[in-house]
Amino acid sequence: MYCEHCGAKVVDGGQLCTECGLPPSAGHAAERAMAKVIPFRPRKKTSPARPPKRKRRPSATSWWIIAIVAASLIIPYLWPLGH
């Protein structure tokens, strides 16, 4: 059993609380001891629905740039200069 005033544990049948010195109320303390505590969890904010994003295809210019960079990295290994 727990004291209604300070929450300290009281020996069953005790007349006074050893912590605060007040008489414990049996009815309220029993309810408080058996109460279930539910933690507070805030709800997640929901965002409004957005239309799906369209995938962009690379332009023809970017493919040429990629091809030139790849060729400049591969050609020196295939055709050694000056050896």
Backbone as CSV, one residue per row, in Angstrom:
resi,resn,N_x,N_y,N_z,CA_x,CA_y,CA_z,C_x,C_y,C_z
1,MET,0.854,-1.167,0.000,0.000,0.000,0.000,0.905,1.237,0.000
2,TYR,0.441,2.294,-0.640,1.212,3.528,-0.764,0.462,4.686,-0.128
3,CYS,1.227,5.640,0.398,0.644,6.819,1.039,0.015,7.707,-0.035
4,GLU,-1.173,8.191,0.241,-1.888,9.052,-0.699,-1.231,10.422,-0.812
5,HIS,-0.567,10.871,0.200,-0.028,12.227,0.236,1.379,12.332,-0.363
6,CYS,2.261,11.393,0.001,3.647,11.516,-0.464,4.058,10.396,-1.414
7,GLY,3.286,9.316,-1.507,3.594,8.224,-2.423,4.561,7.200,-1.870
8,ALA,4.952,7.332,-0.619,5.882,6.379,-0.020,5.155,5.069,0.286
9,LYS,5.913,3.986,0.307,5.315,2.689,0.594,5.035,2.594,2.088
10,VAL,3.814,2.167,2.427,3.376,2.057,3.816,3.124,0.592,4.114
11,VAL,3.557,0.149,5.278,3.328,-1.231,5.703,1.826,-1.438,5.861
12,ASP,1.330,-2.593,5.344,-0.104,-2.863,5.455,-0.522,-2.868,6.914
13,GLY,-1.575,-2.152,7.194,-2.092,-2.062,8.554,-1.456,-0.941,9.360
14,GLY,-0.545,-0.204,8.766,0.110,0.892,9.482,-0.844,2.058,9.669
15,GLN,-0.721,2.746,10.813,-1.611,3.858,11.123,-1.130,5.173,10.513
16,LEU,0.193,5.341,10.444,0.758,6.583,9.927,1.832,6.264,8.890
17,CYS,2.031,7.197,7.976,3.087,7.066,6.979,4.414,7.399,7.649
18,THR,5.434,6.610,7.393,6.728,6.855,8.022,7.433,8.061,7.400
19,GLU,7.065,8.469,6.211,7.714,9.597,5.542,7.077,10.938,5.899
20,CYS,5.746,11.036,5.745,5.096,12.334,5.972,4.344,12.405,7.299
21,GLY,4.051,11.271,7.932,3.389,11.271,9.228,1.882,11.387,9.171
22,LEU,1.296,11.390,7.992,-0.155,11.490,7.854,-0.753,10.095,7.721
23,PRO,-2.028,9.927,8.137,-2.658,8.610,8.008,-2.959,8.304,6.541
24,PRO,-2.584,7.141,6.052,-2.858,6.794,4.650,-4.321,6.433,4.452
25,SER,-4.869,6.828,3.337,-6.241,6.488,3.004,-6.184,5.192,2.202
26,ALA,-6.821,4.143,2.695,-6.725,2.815,2.081,-7.384,2.759,0.713
27,GLY,-8.522,3.417,0.512,-9.251,3.342,-0.747,-8.499,3.970,-1.904
28,HIS,-8.024,5.167,-1.723,-7.340,5.874,-2.799,-5.966,5.274,-3.093
29,ALA,-5.269,4.832,-2.085,-3.935,4.280,-2.283,-3.999,2.970,-3.059
30,ALA,-5.019,2.159,-2.788,-5.155,0.890,-3.509,-5.461,1.143,-4.986
31,GLU,-6.314,2.142,-5.254,-6.619,2.480,-6.647,-5.375,3.011,-7.359
32,ARG,-4.607,3.838,-6.676,-3.415,4.413,-7.272,-2.362,3.333,-7.544
33,ALA,-2.238,2.347,-6.655,-1.255,1.284,-6.826,-1.616,0.395,-8.015
34,MET,-2.916,0.203,-8.276,-3.324,-0.692,-9.348,-3.556,0.046,-10.672
35,ALA,-3.419,1.371,-10.690,-3.665,2.131,-11.910,-2.577,1.833,-12.934
36,LYS,-2.977,1.756,-14.173,-2.043,1.510,-15.260,-1.618,2.845,-15.853
37,VAL,-0.324,3.015,-16.015,0.211,4.253,-16.564,0.453,4.061,-18.050
38,ILE,-0.119,4.941,-18.854,0.052,4.891,-20.301,0.910,6.088,-20.700
39,PRO,2.081,5.842,-21.294,2.936,6.979,-21.667,2.325,7.794,-22.796
40,PHE,2.643,9.079,-22.790,2.130,9.982,-23.816,2.990,9.867,-25.059
41,ARG,2.380,9.631,-26.193,3.072,9.580,-27.475,2.329,10.517,-28.431
42,PRO,2.975,11.606,-28.834,2.287,12.524,-29.753,2.077,11.870,-31.112
43,ARG,1.024,12.257,-31.771,0.725,11.716,-33.095,1.670,12.304,-34.128
44,LYS,1.964,11.513,-35.113,2.810,11.986,-36.197,1.983,12.902,-37.095
45,LYS,2.628,13.968,-37.554,1.946,14.883,-38.458,1.883,14.247,-39.836
46,THR,0.727,14.305,-40.417,0.568,13.762,-41.754,0.671,14.898,-42.754
47,SER,1.444,14.675,-43.788,1.594,15.703,-44.817,0.549,15.475,-45.904
48,PRO,0.164,16.541,-46.573,-0.817,16.376,-47.647,-0.226,15.539,-48.785
49,ALA,-1.077,14.814,-49.468,-0.625,13.935,-50.541,-0.095,14.765,-51.705
50,ARG,1.082,14.377,-52.203,1.683,15.059,-53.342,1.626,14.157,-54.564
51,PRO,1.538,14.755,-55.713,1.570,13.920,-56.916,2.966,13.307,-57.074
52,PRO,3.058,12.126,-57.646,4.371,11.490,-57.797,5.256,12.296,-58.749
53,LYS,6.571,12.284,-58.433,7.508,13.016,-59.273,7.769,12.243,-60.550
54,ARG,7.871,12.983,-61.655,8.191,12.349,-62.927,9.689,12.201,-63.032
55,LYS,10.125,11.065,-63.550,11.548,10.841,-63.734,12.012,11.583,-64.976
56,ARG,13.115,12.300,-64.822,13.670,13.037,-65.948,14.697,12.168,-66.648
57,ARG,14.628,12.133,-67.949,15.612,11.413,-68.744,16.777,12.342,-69.023
58,PRO,18.009,11.801,-69.002,19.150,12.651,-69.333,19.057,13.137,-70.774
59,SER,19.502,14.348,-71.008,19.444,14.910,-72.352,20.551,14.310,-73.211
60,ALA,20.478,14.543,-74.497,21.471,14.024,-75.443,22.840,14.635,-75.165
61,THR,22.880,15.870,-74.708,24.152,16.534,-74.414,24.878,15.836,-73.271
62,SER,24.137,15.440,-72.249,24.787,14.778,-71.119,25.337,13.415,-71.524
63,TRP,24.691,12.714,-72.463,25.231,11.438,-72.937,26.546,11.643,-73.677
64,TRP,26.653,12.726,-74.449,27.913,13.008,-75.141,29.025,13.320,-74.147
65,ILE,28.727,14.061,-73.131,29.727,14.388,-72.112,30.205,13.118,-71.412
66,ILE,29.279,12.229,-71.070,29.643,10.968,-70.421,30.511,10.127,-71.344
67,ALA,30.181,10.082,-72.624,30.954,9.291,-73.582,32.369,9.844,-73.744
68,ILE,32.538,11.161,-73.788,33.856,11.772,-73.941,34.720,11.517,-72.707
69,VAL,34.140,11.648,-71.530,34.892,11.398,-70.293,35.302,9.935,-70.210
70,ALA,34.405,9.023,-70.535,34.725,7.596,-70.504,35.829,7.275,-71.505
71,ALA,35.758,7.835,-72.703,36.778,7.580,-73.720,38.124,8.134,-73.272
72,SER,38.142,9.312,-72.656,39.404,9.890,-72.206,40.032,9.088,-71.075
73,LEU,39.257,8.333,-70.352,39.798,7.483,-69.297,40.231,6.119,-69.820
74,ILE,39.599,5.624,-70.863,39.885,4.276,-71.373,40.981,4.281,-72.434
75,ILE,41.031,5.257,-73.321,41.979,5.274,-74.446,43.445,5.206,-73.991
76,PRO,43.888,5.913,-72.965,45.300,5.803,-72.569,45.712,4.380,-72.167
77,TYR,44.806,3.576,-71.678,45.142,2.206,-71.309,45.204,1.300,-72.553
78,LEU,44.412,1.613,-73.549,44.397,0.783,-74.755,45.510,1.174,-75.734
79,TRP,45.892,2.446,-75.784,46.878,2.939,-76.738,47.919,3.751,-75.986
80,PRO,48.940,3.092,-75.457,49.969,3.807,-74.685,50.704,4.825,-75.549
81,LEU,50.915,5.997,-75.017,51.552,7.077,-75.782,53.076,6.992,-75.630
82,GLY,53.798,6.938,-76.766,55.225,6.990,-76.767,55.935,5.724,-76.351
83,HIS,55.311,4.656,-76.139,56.010,3.419,-75.756,55.894,2.398,-76.820
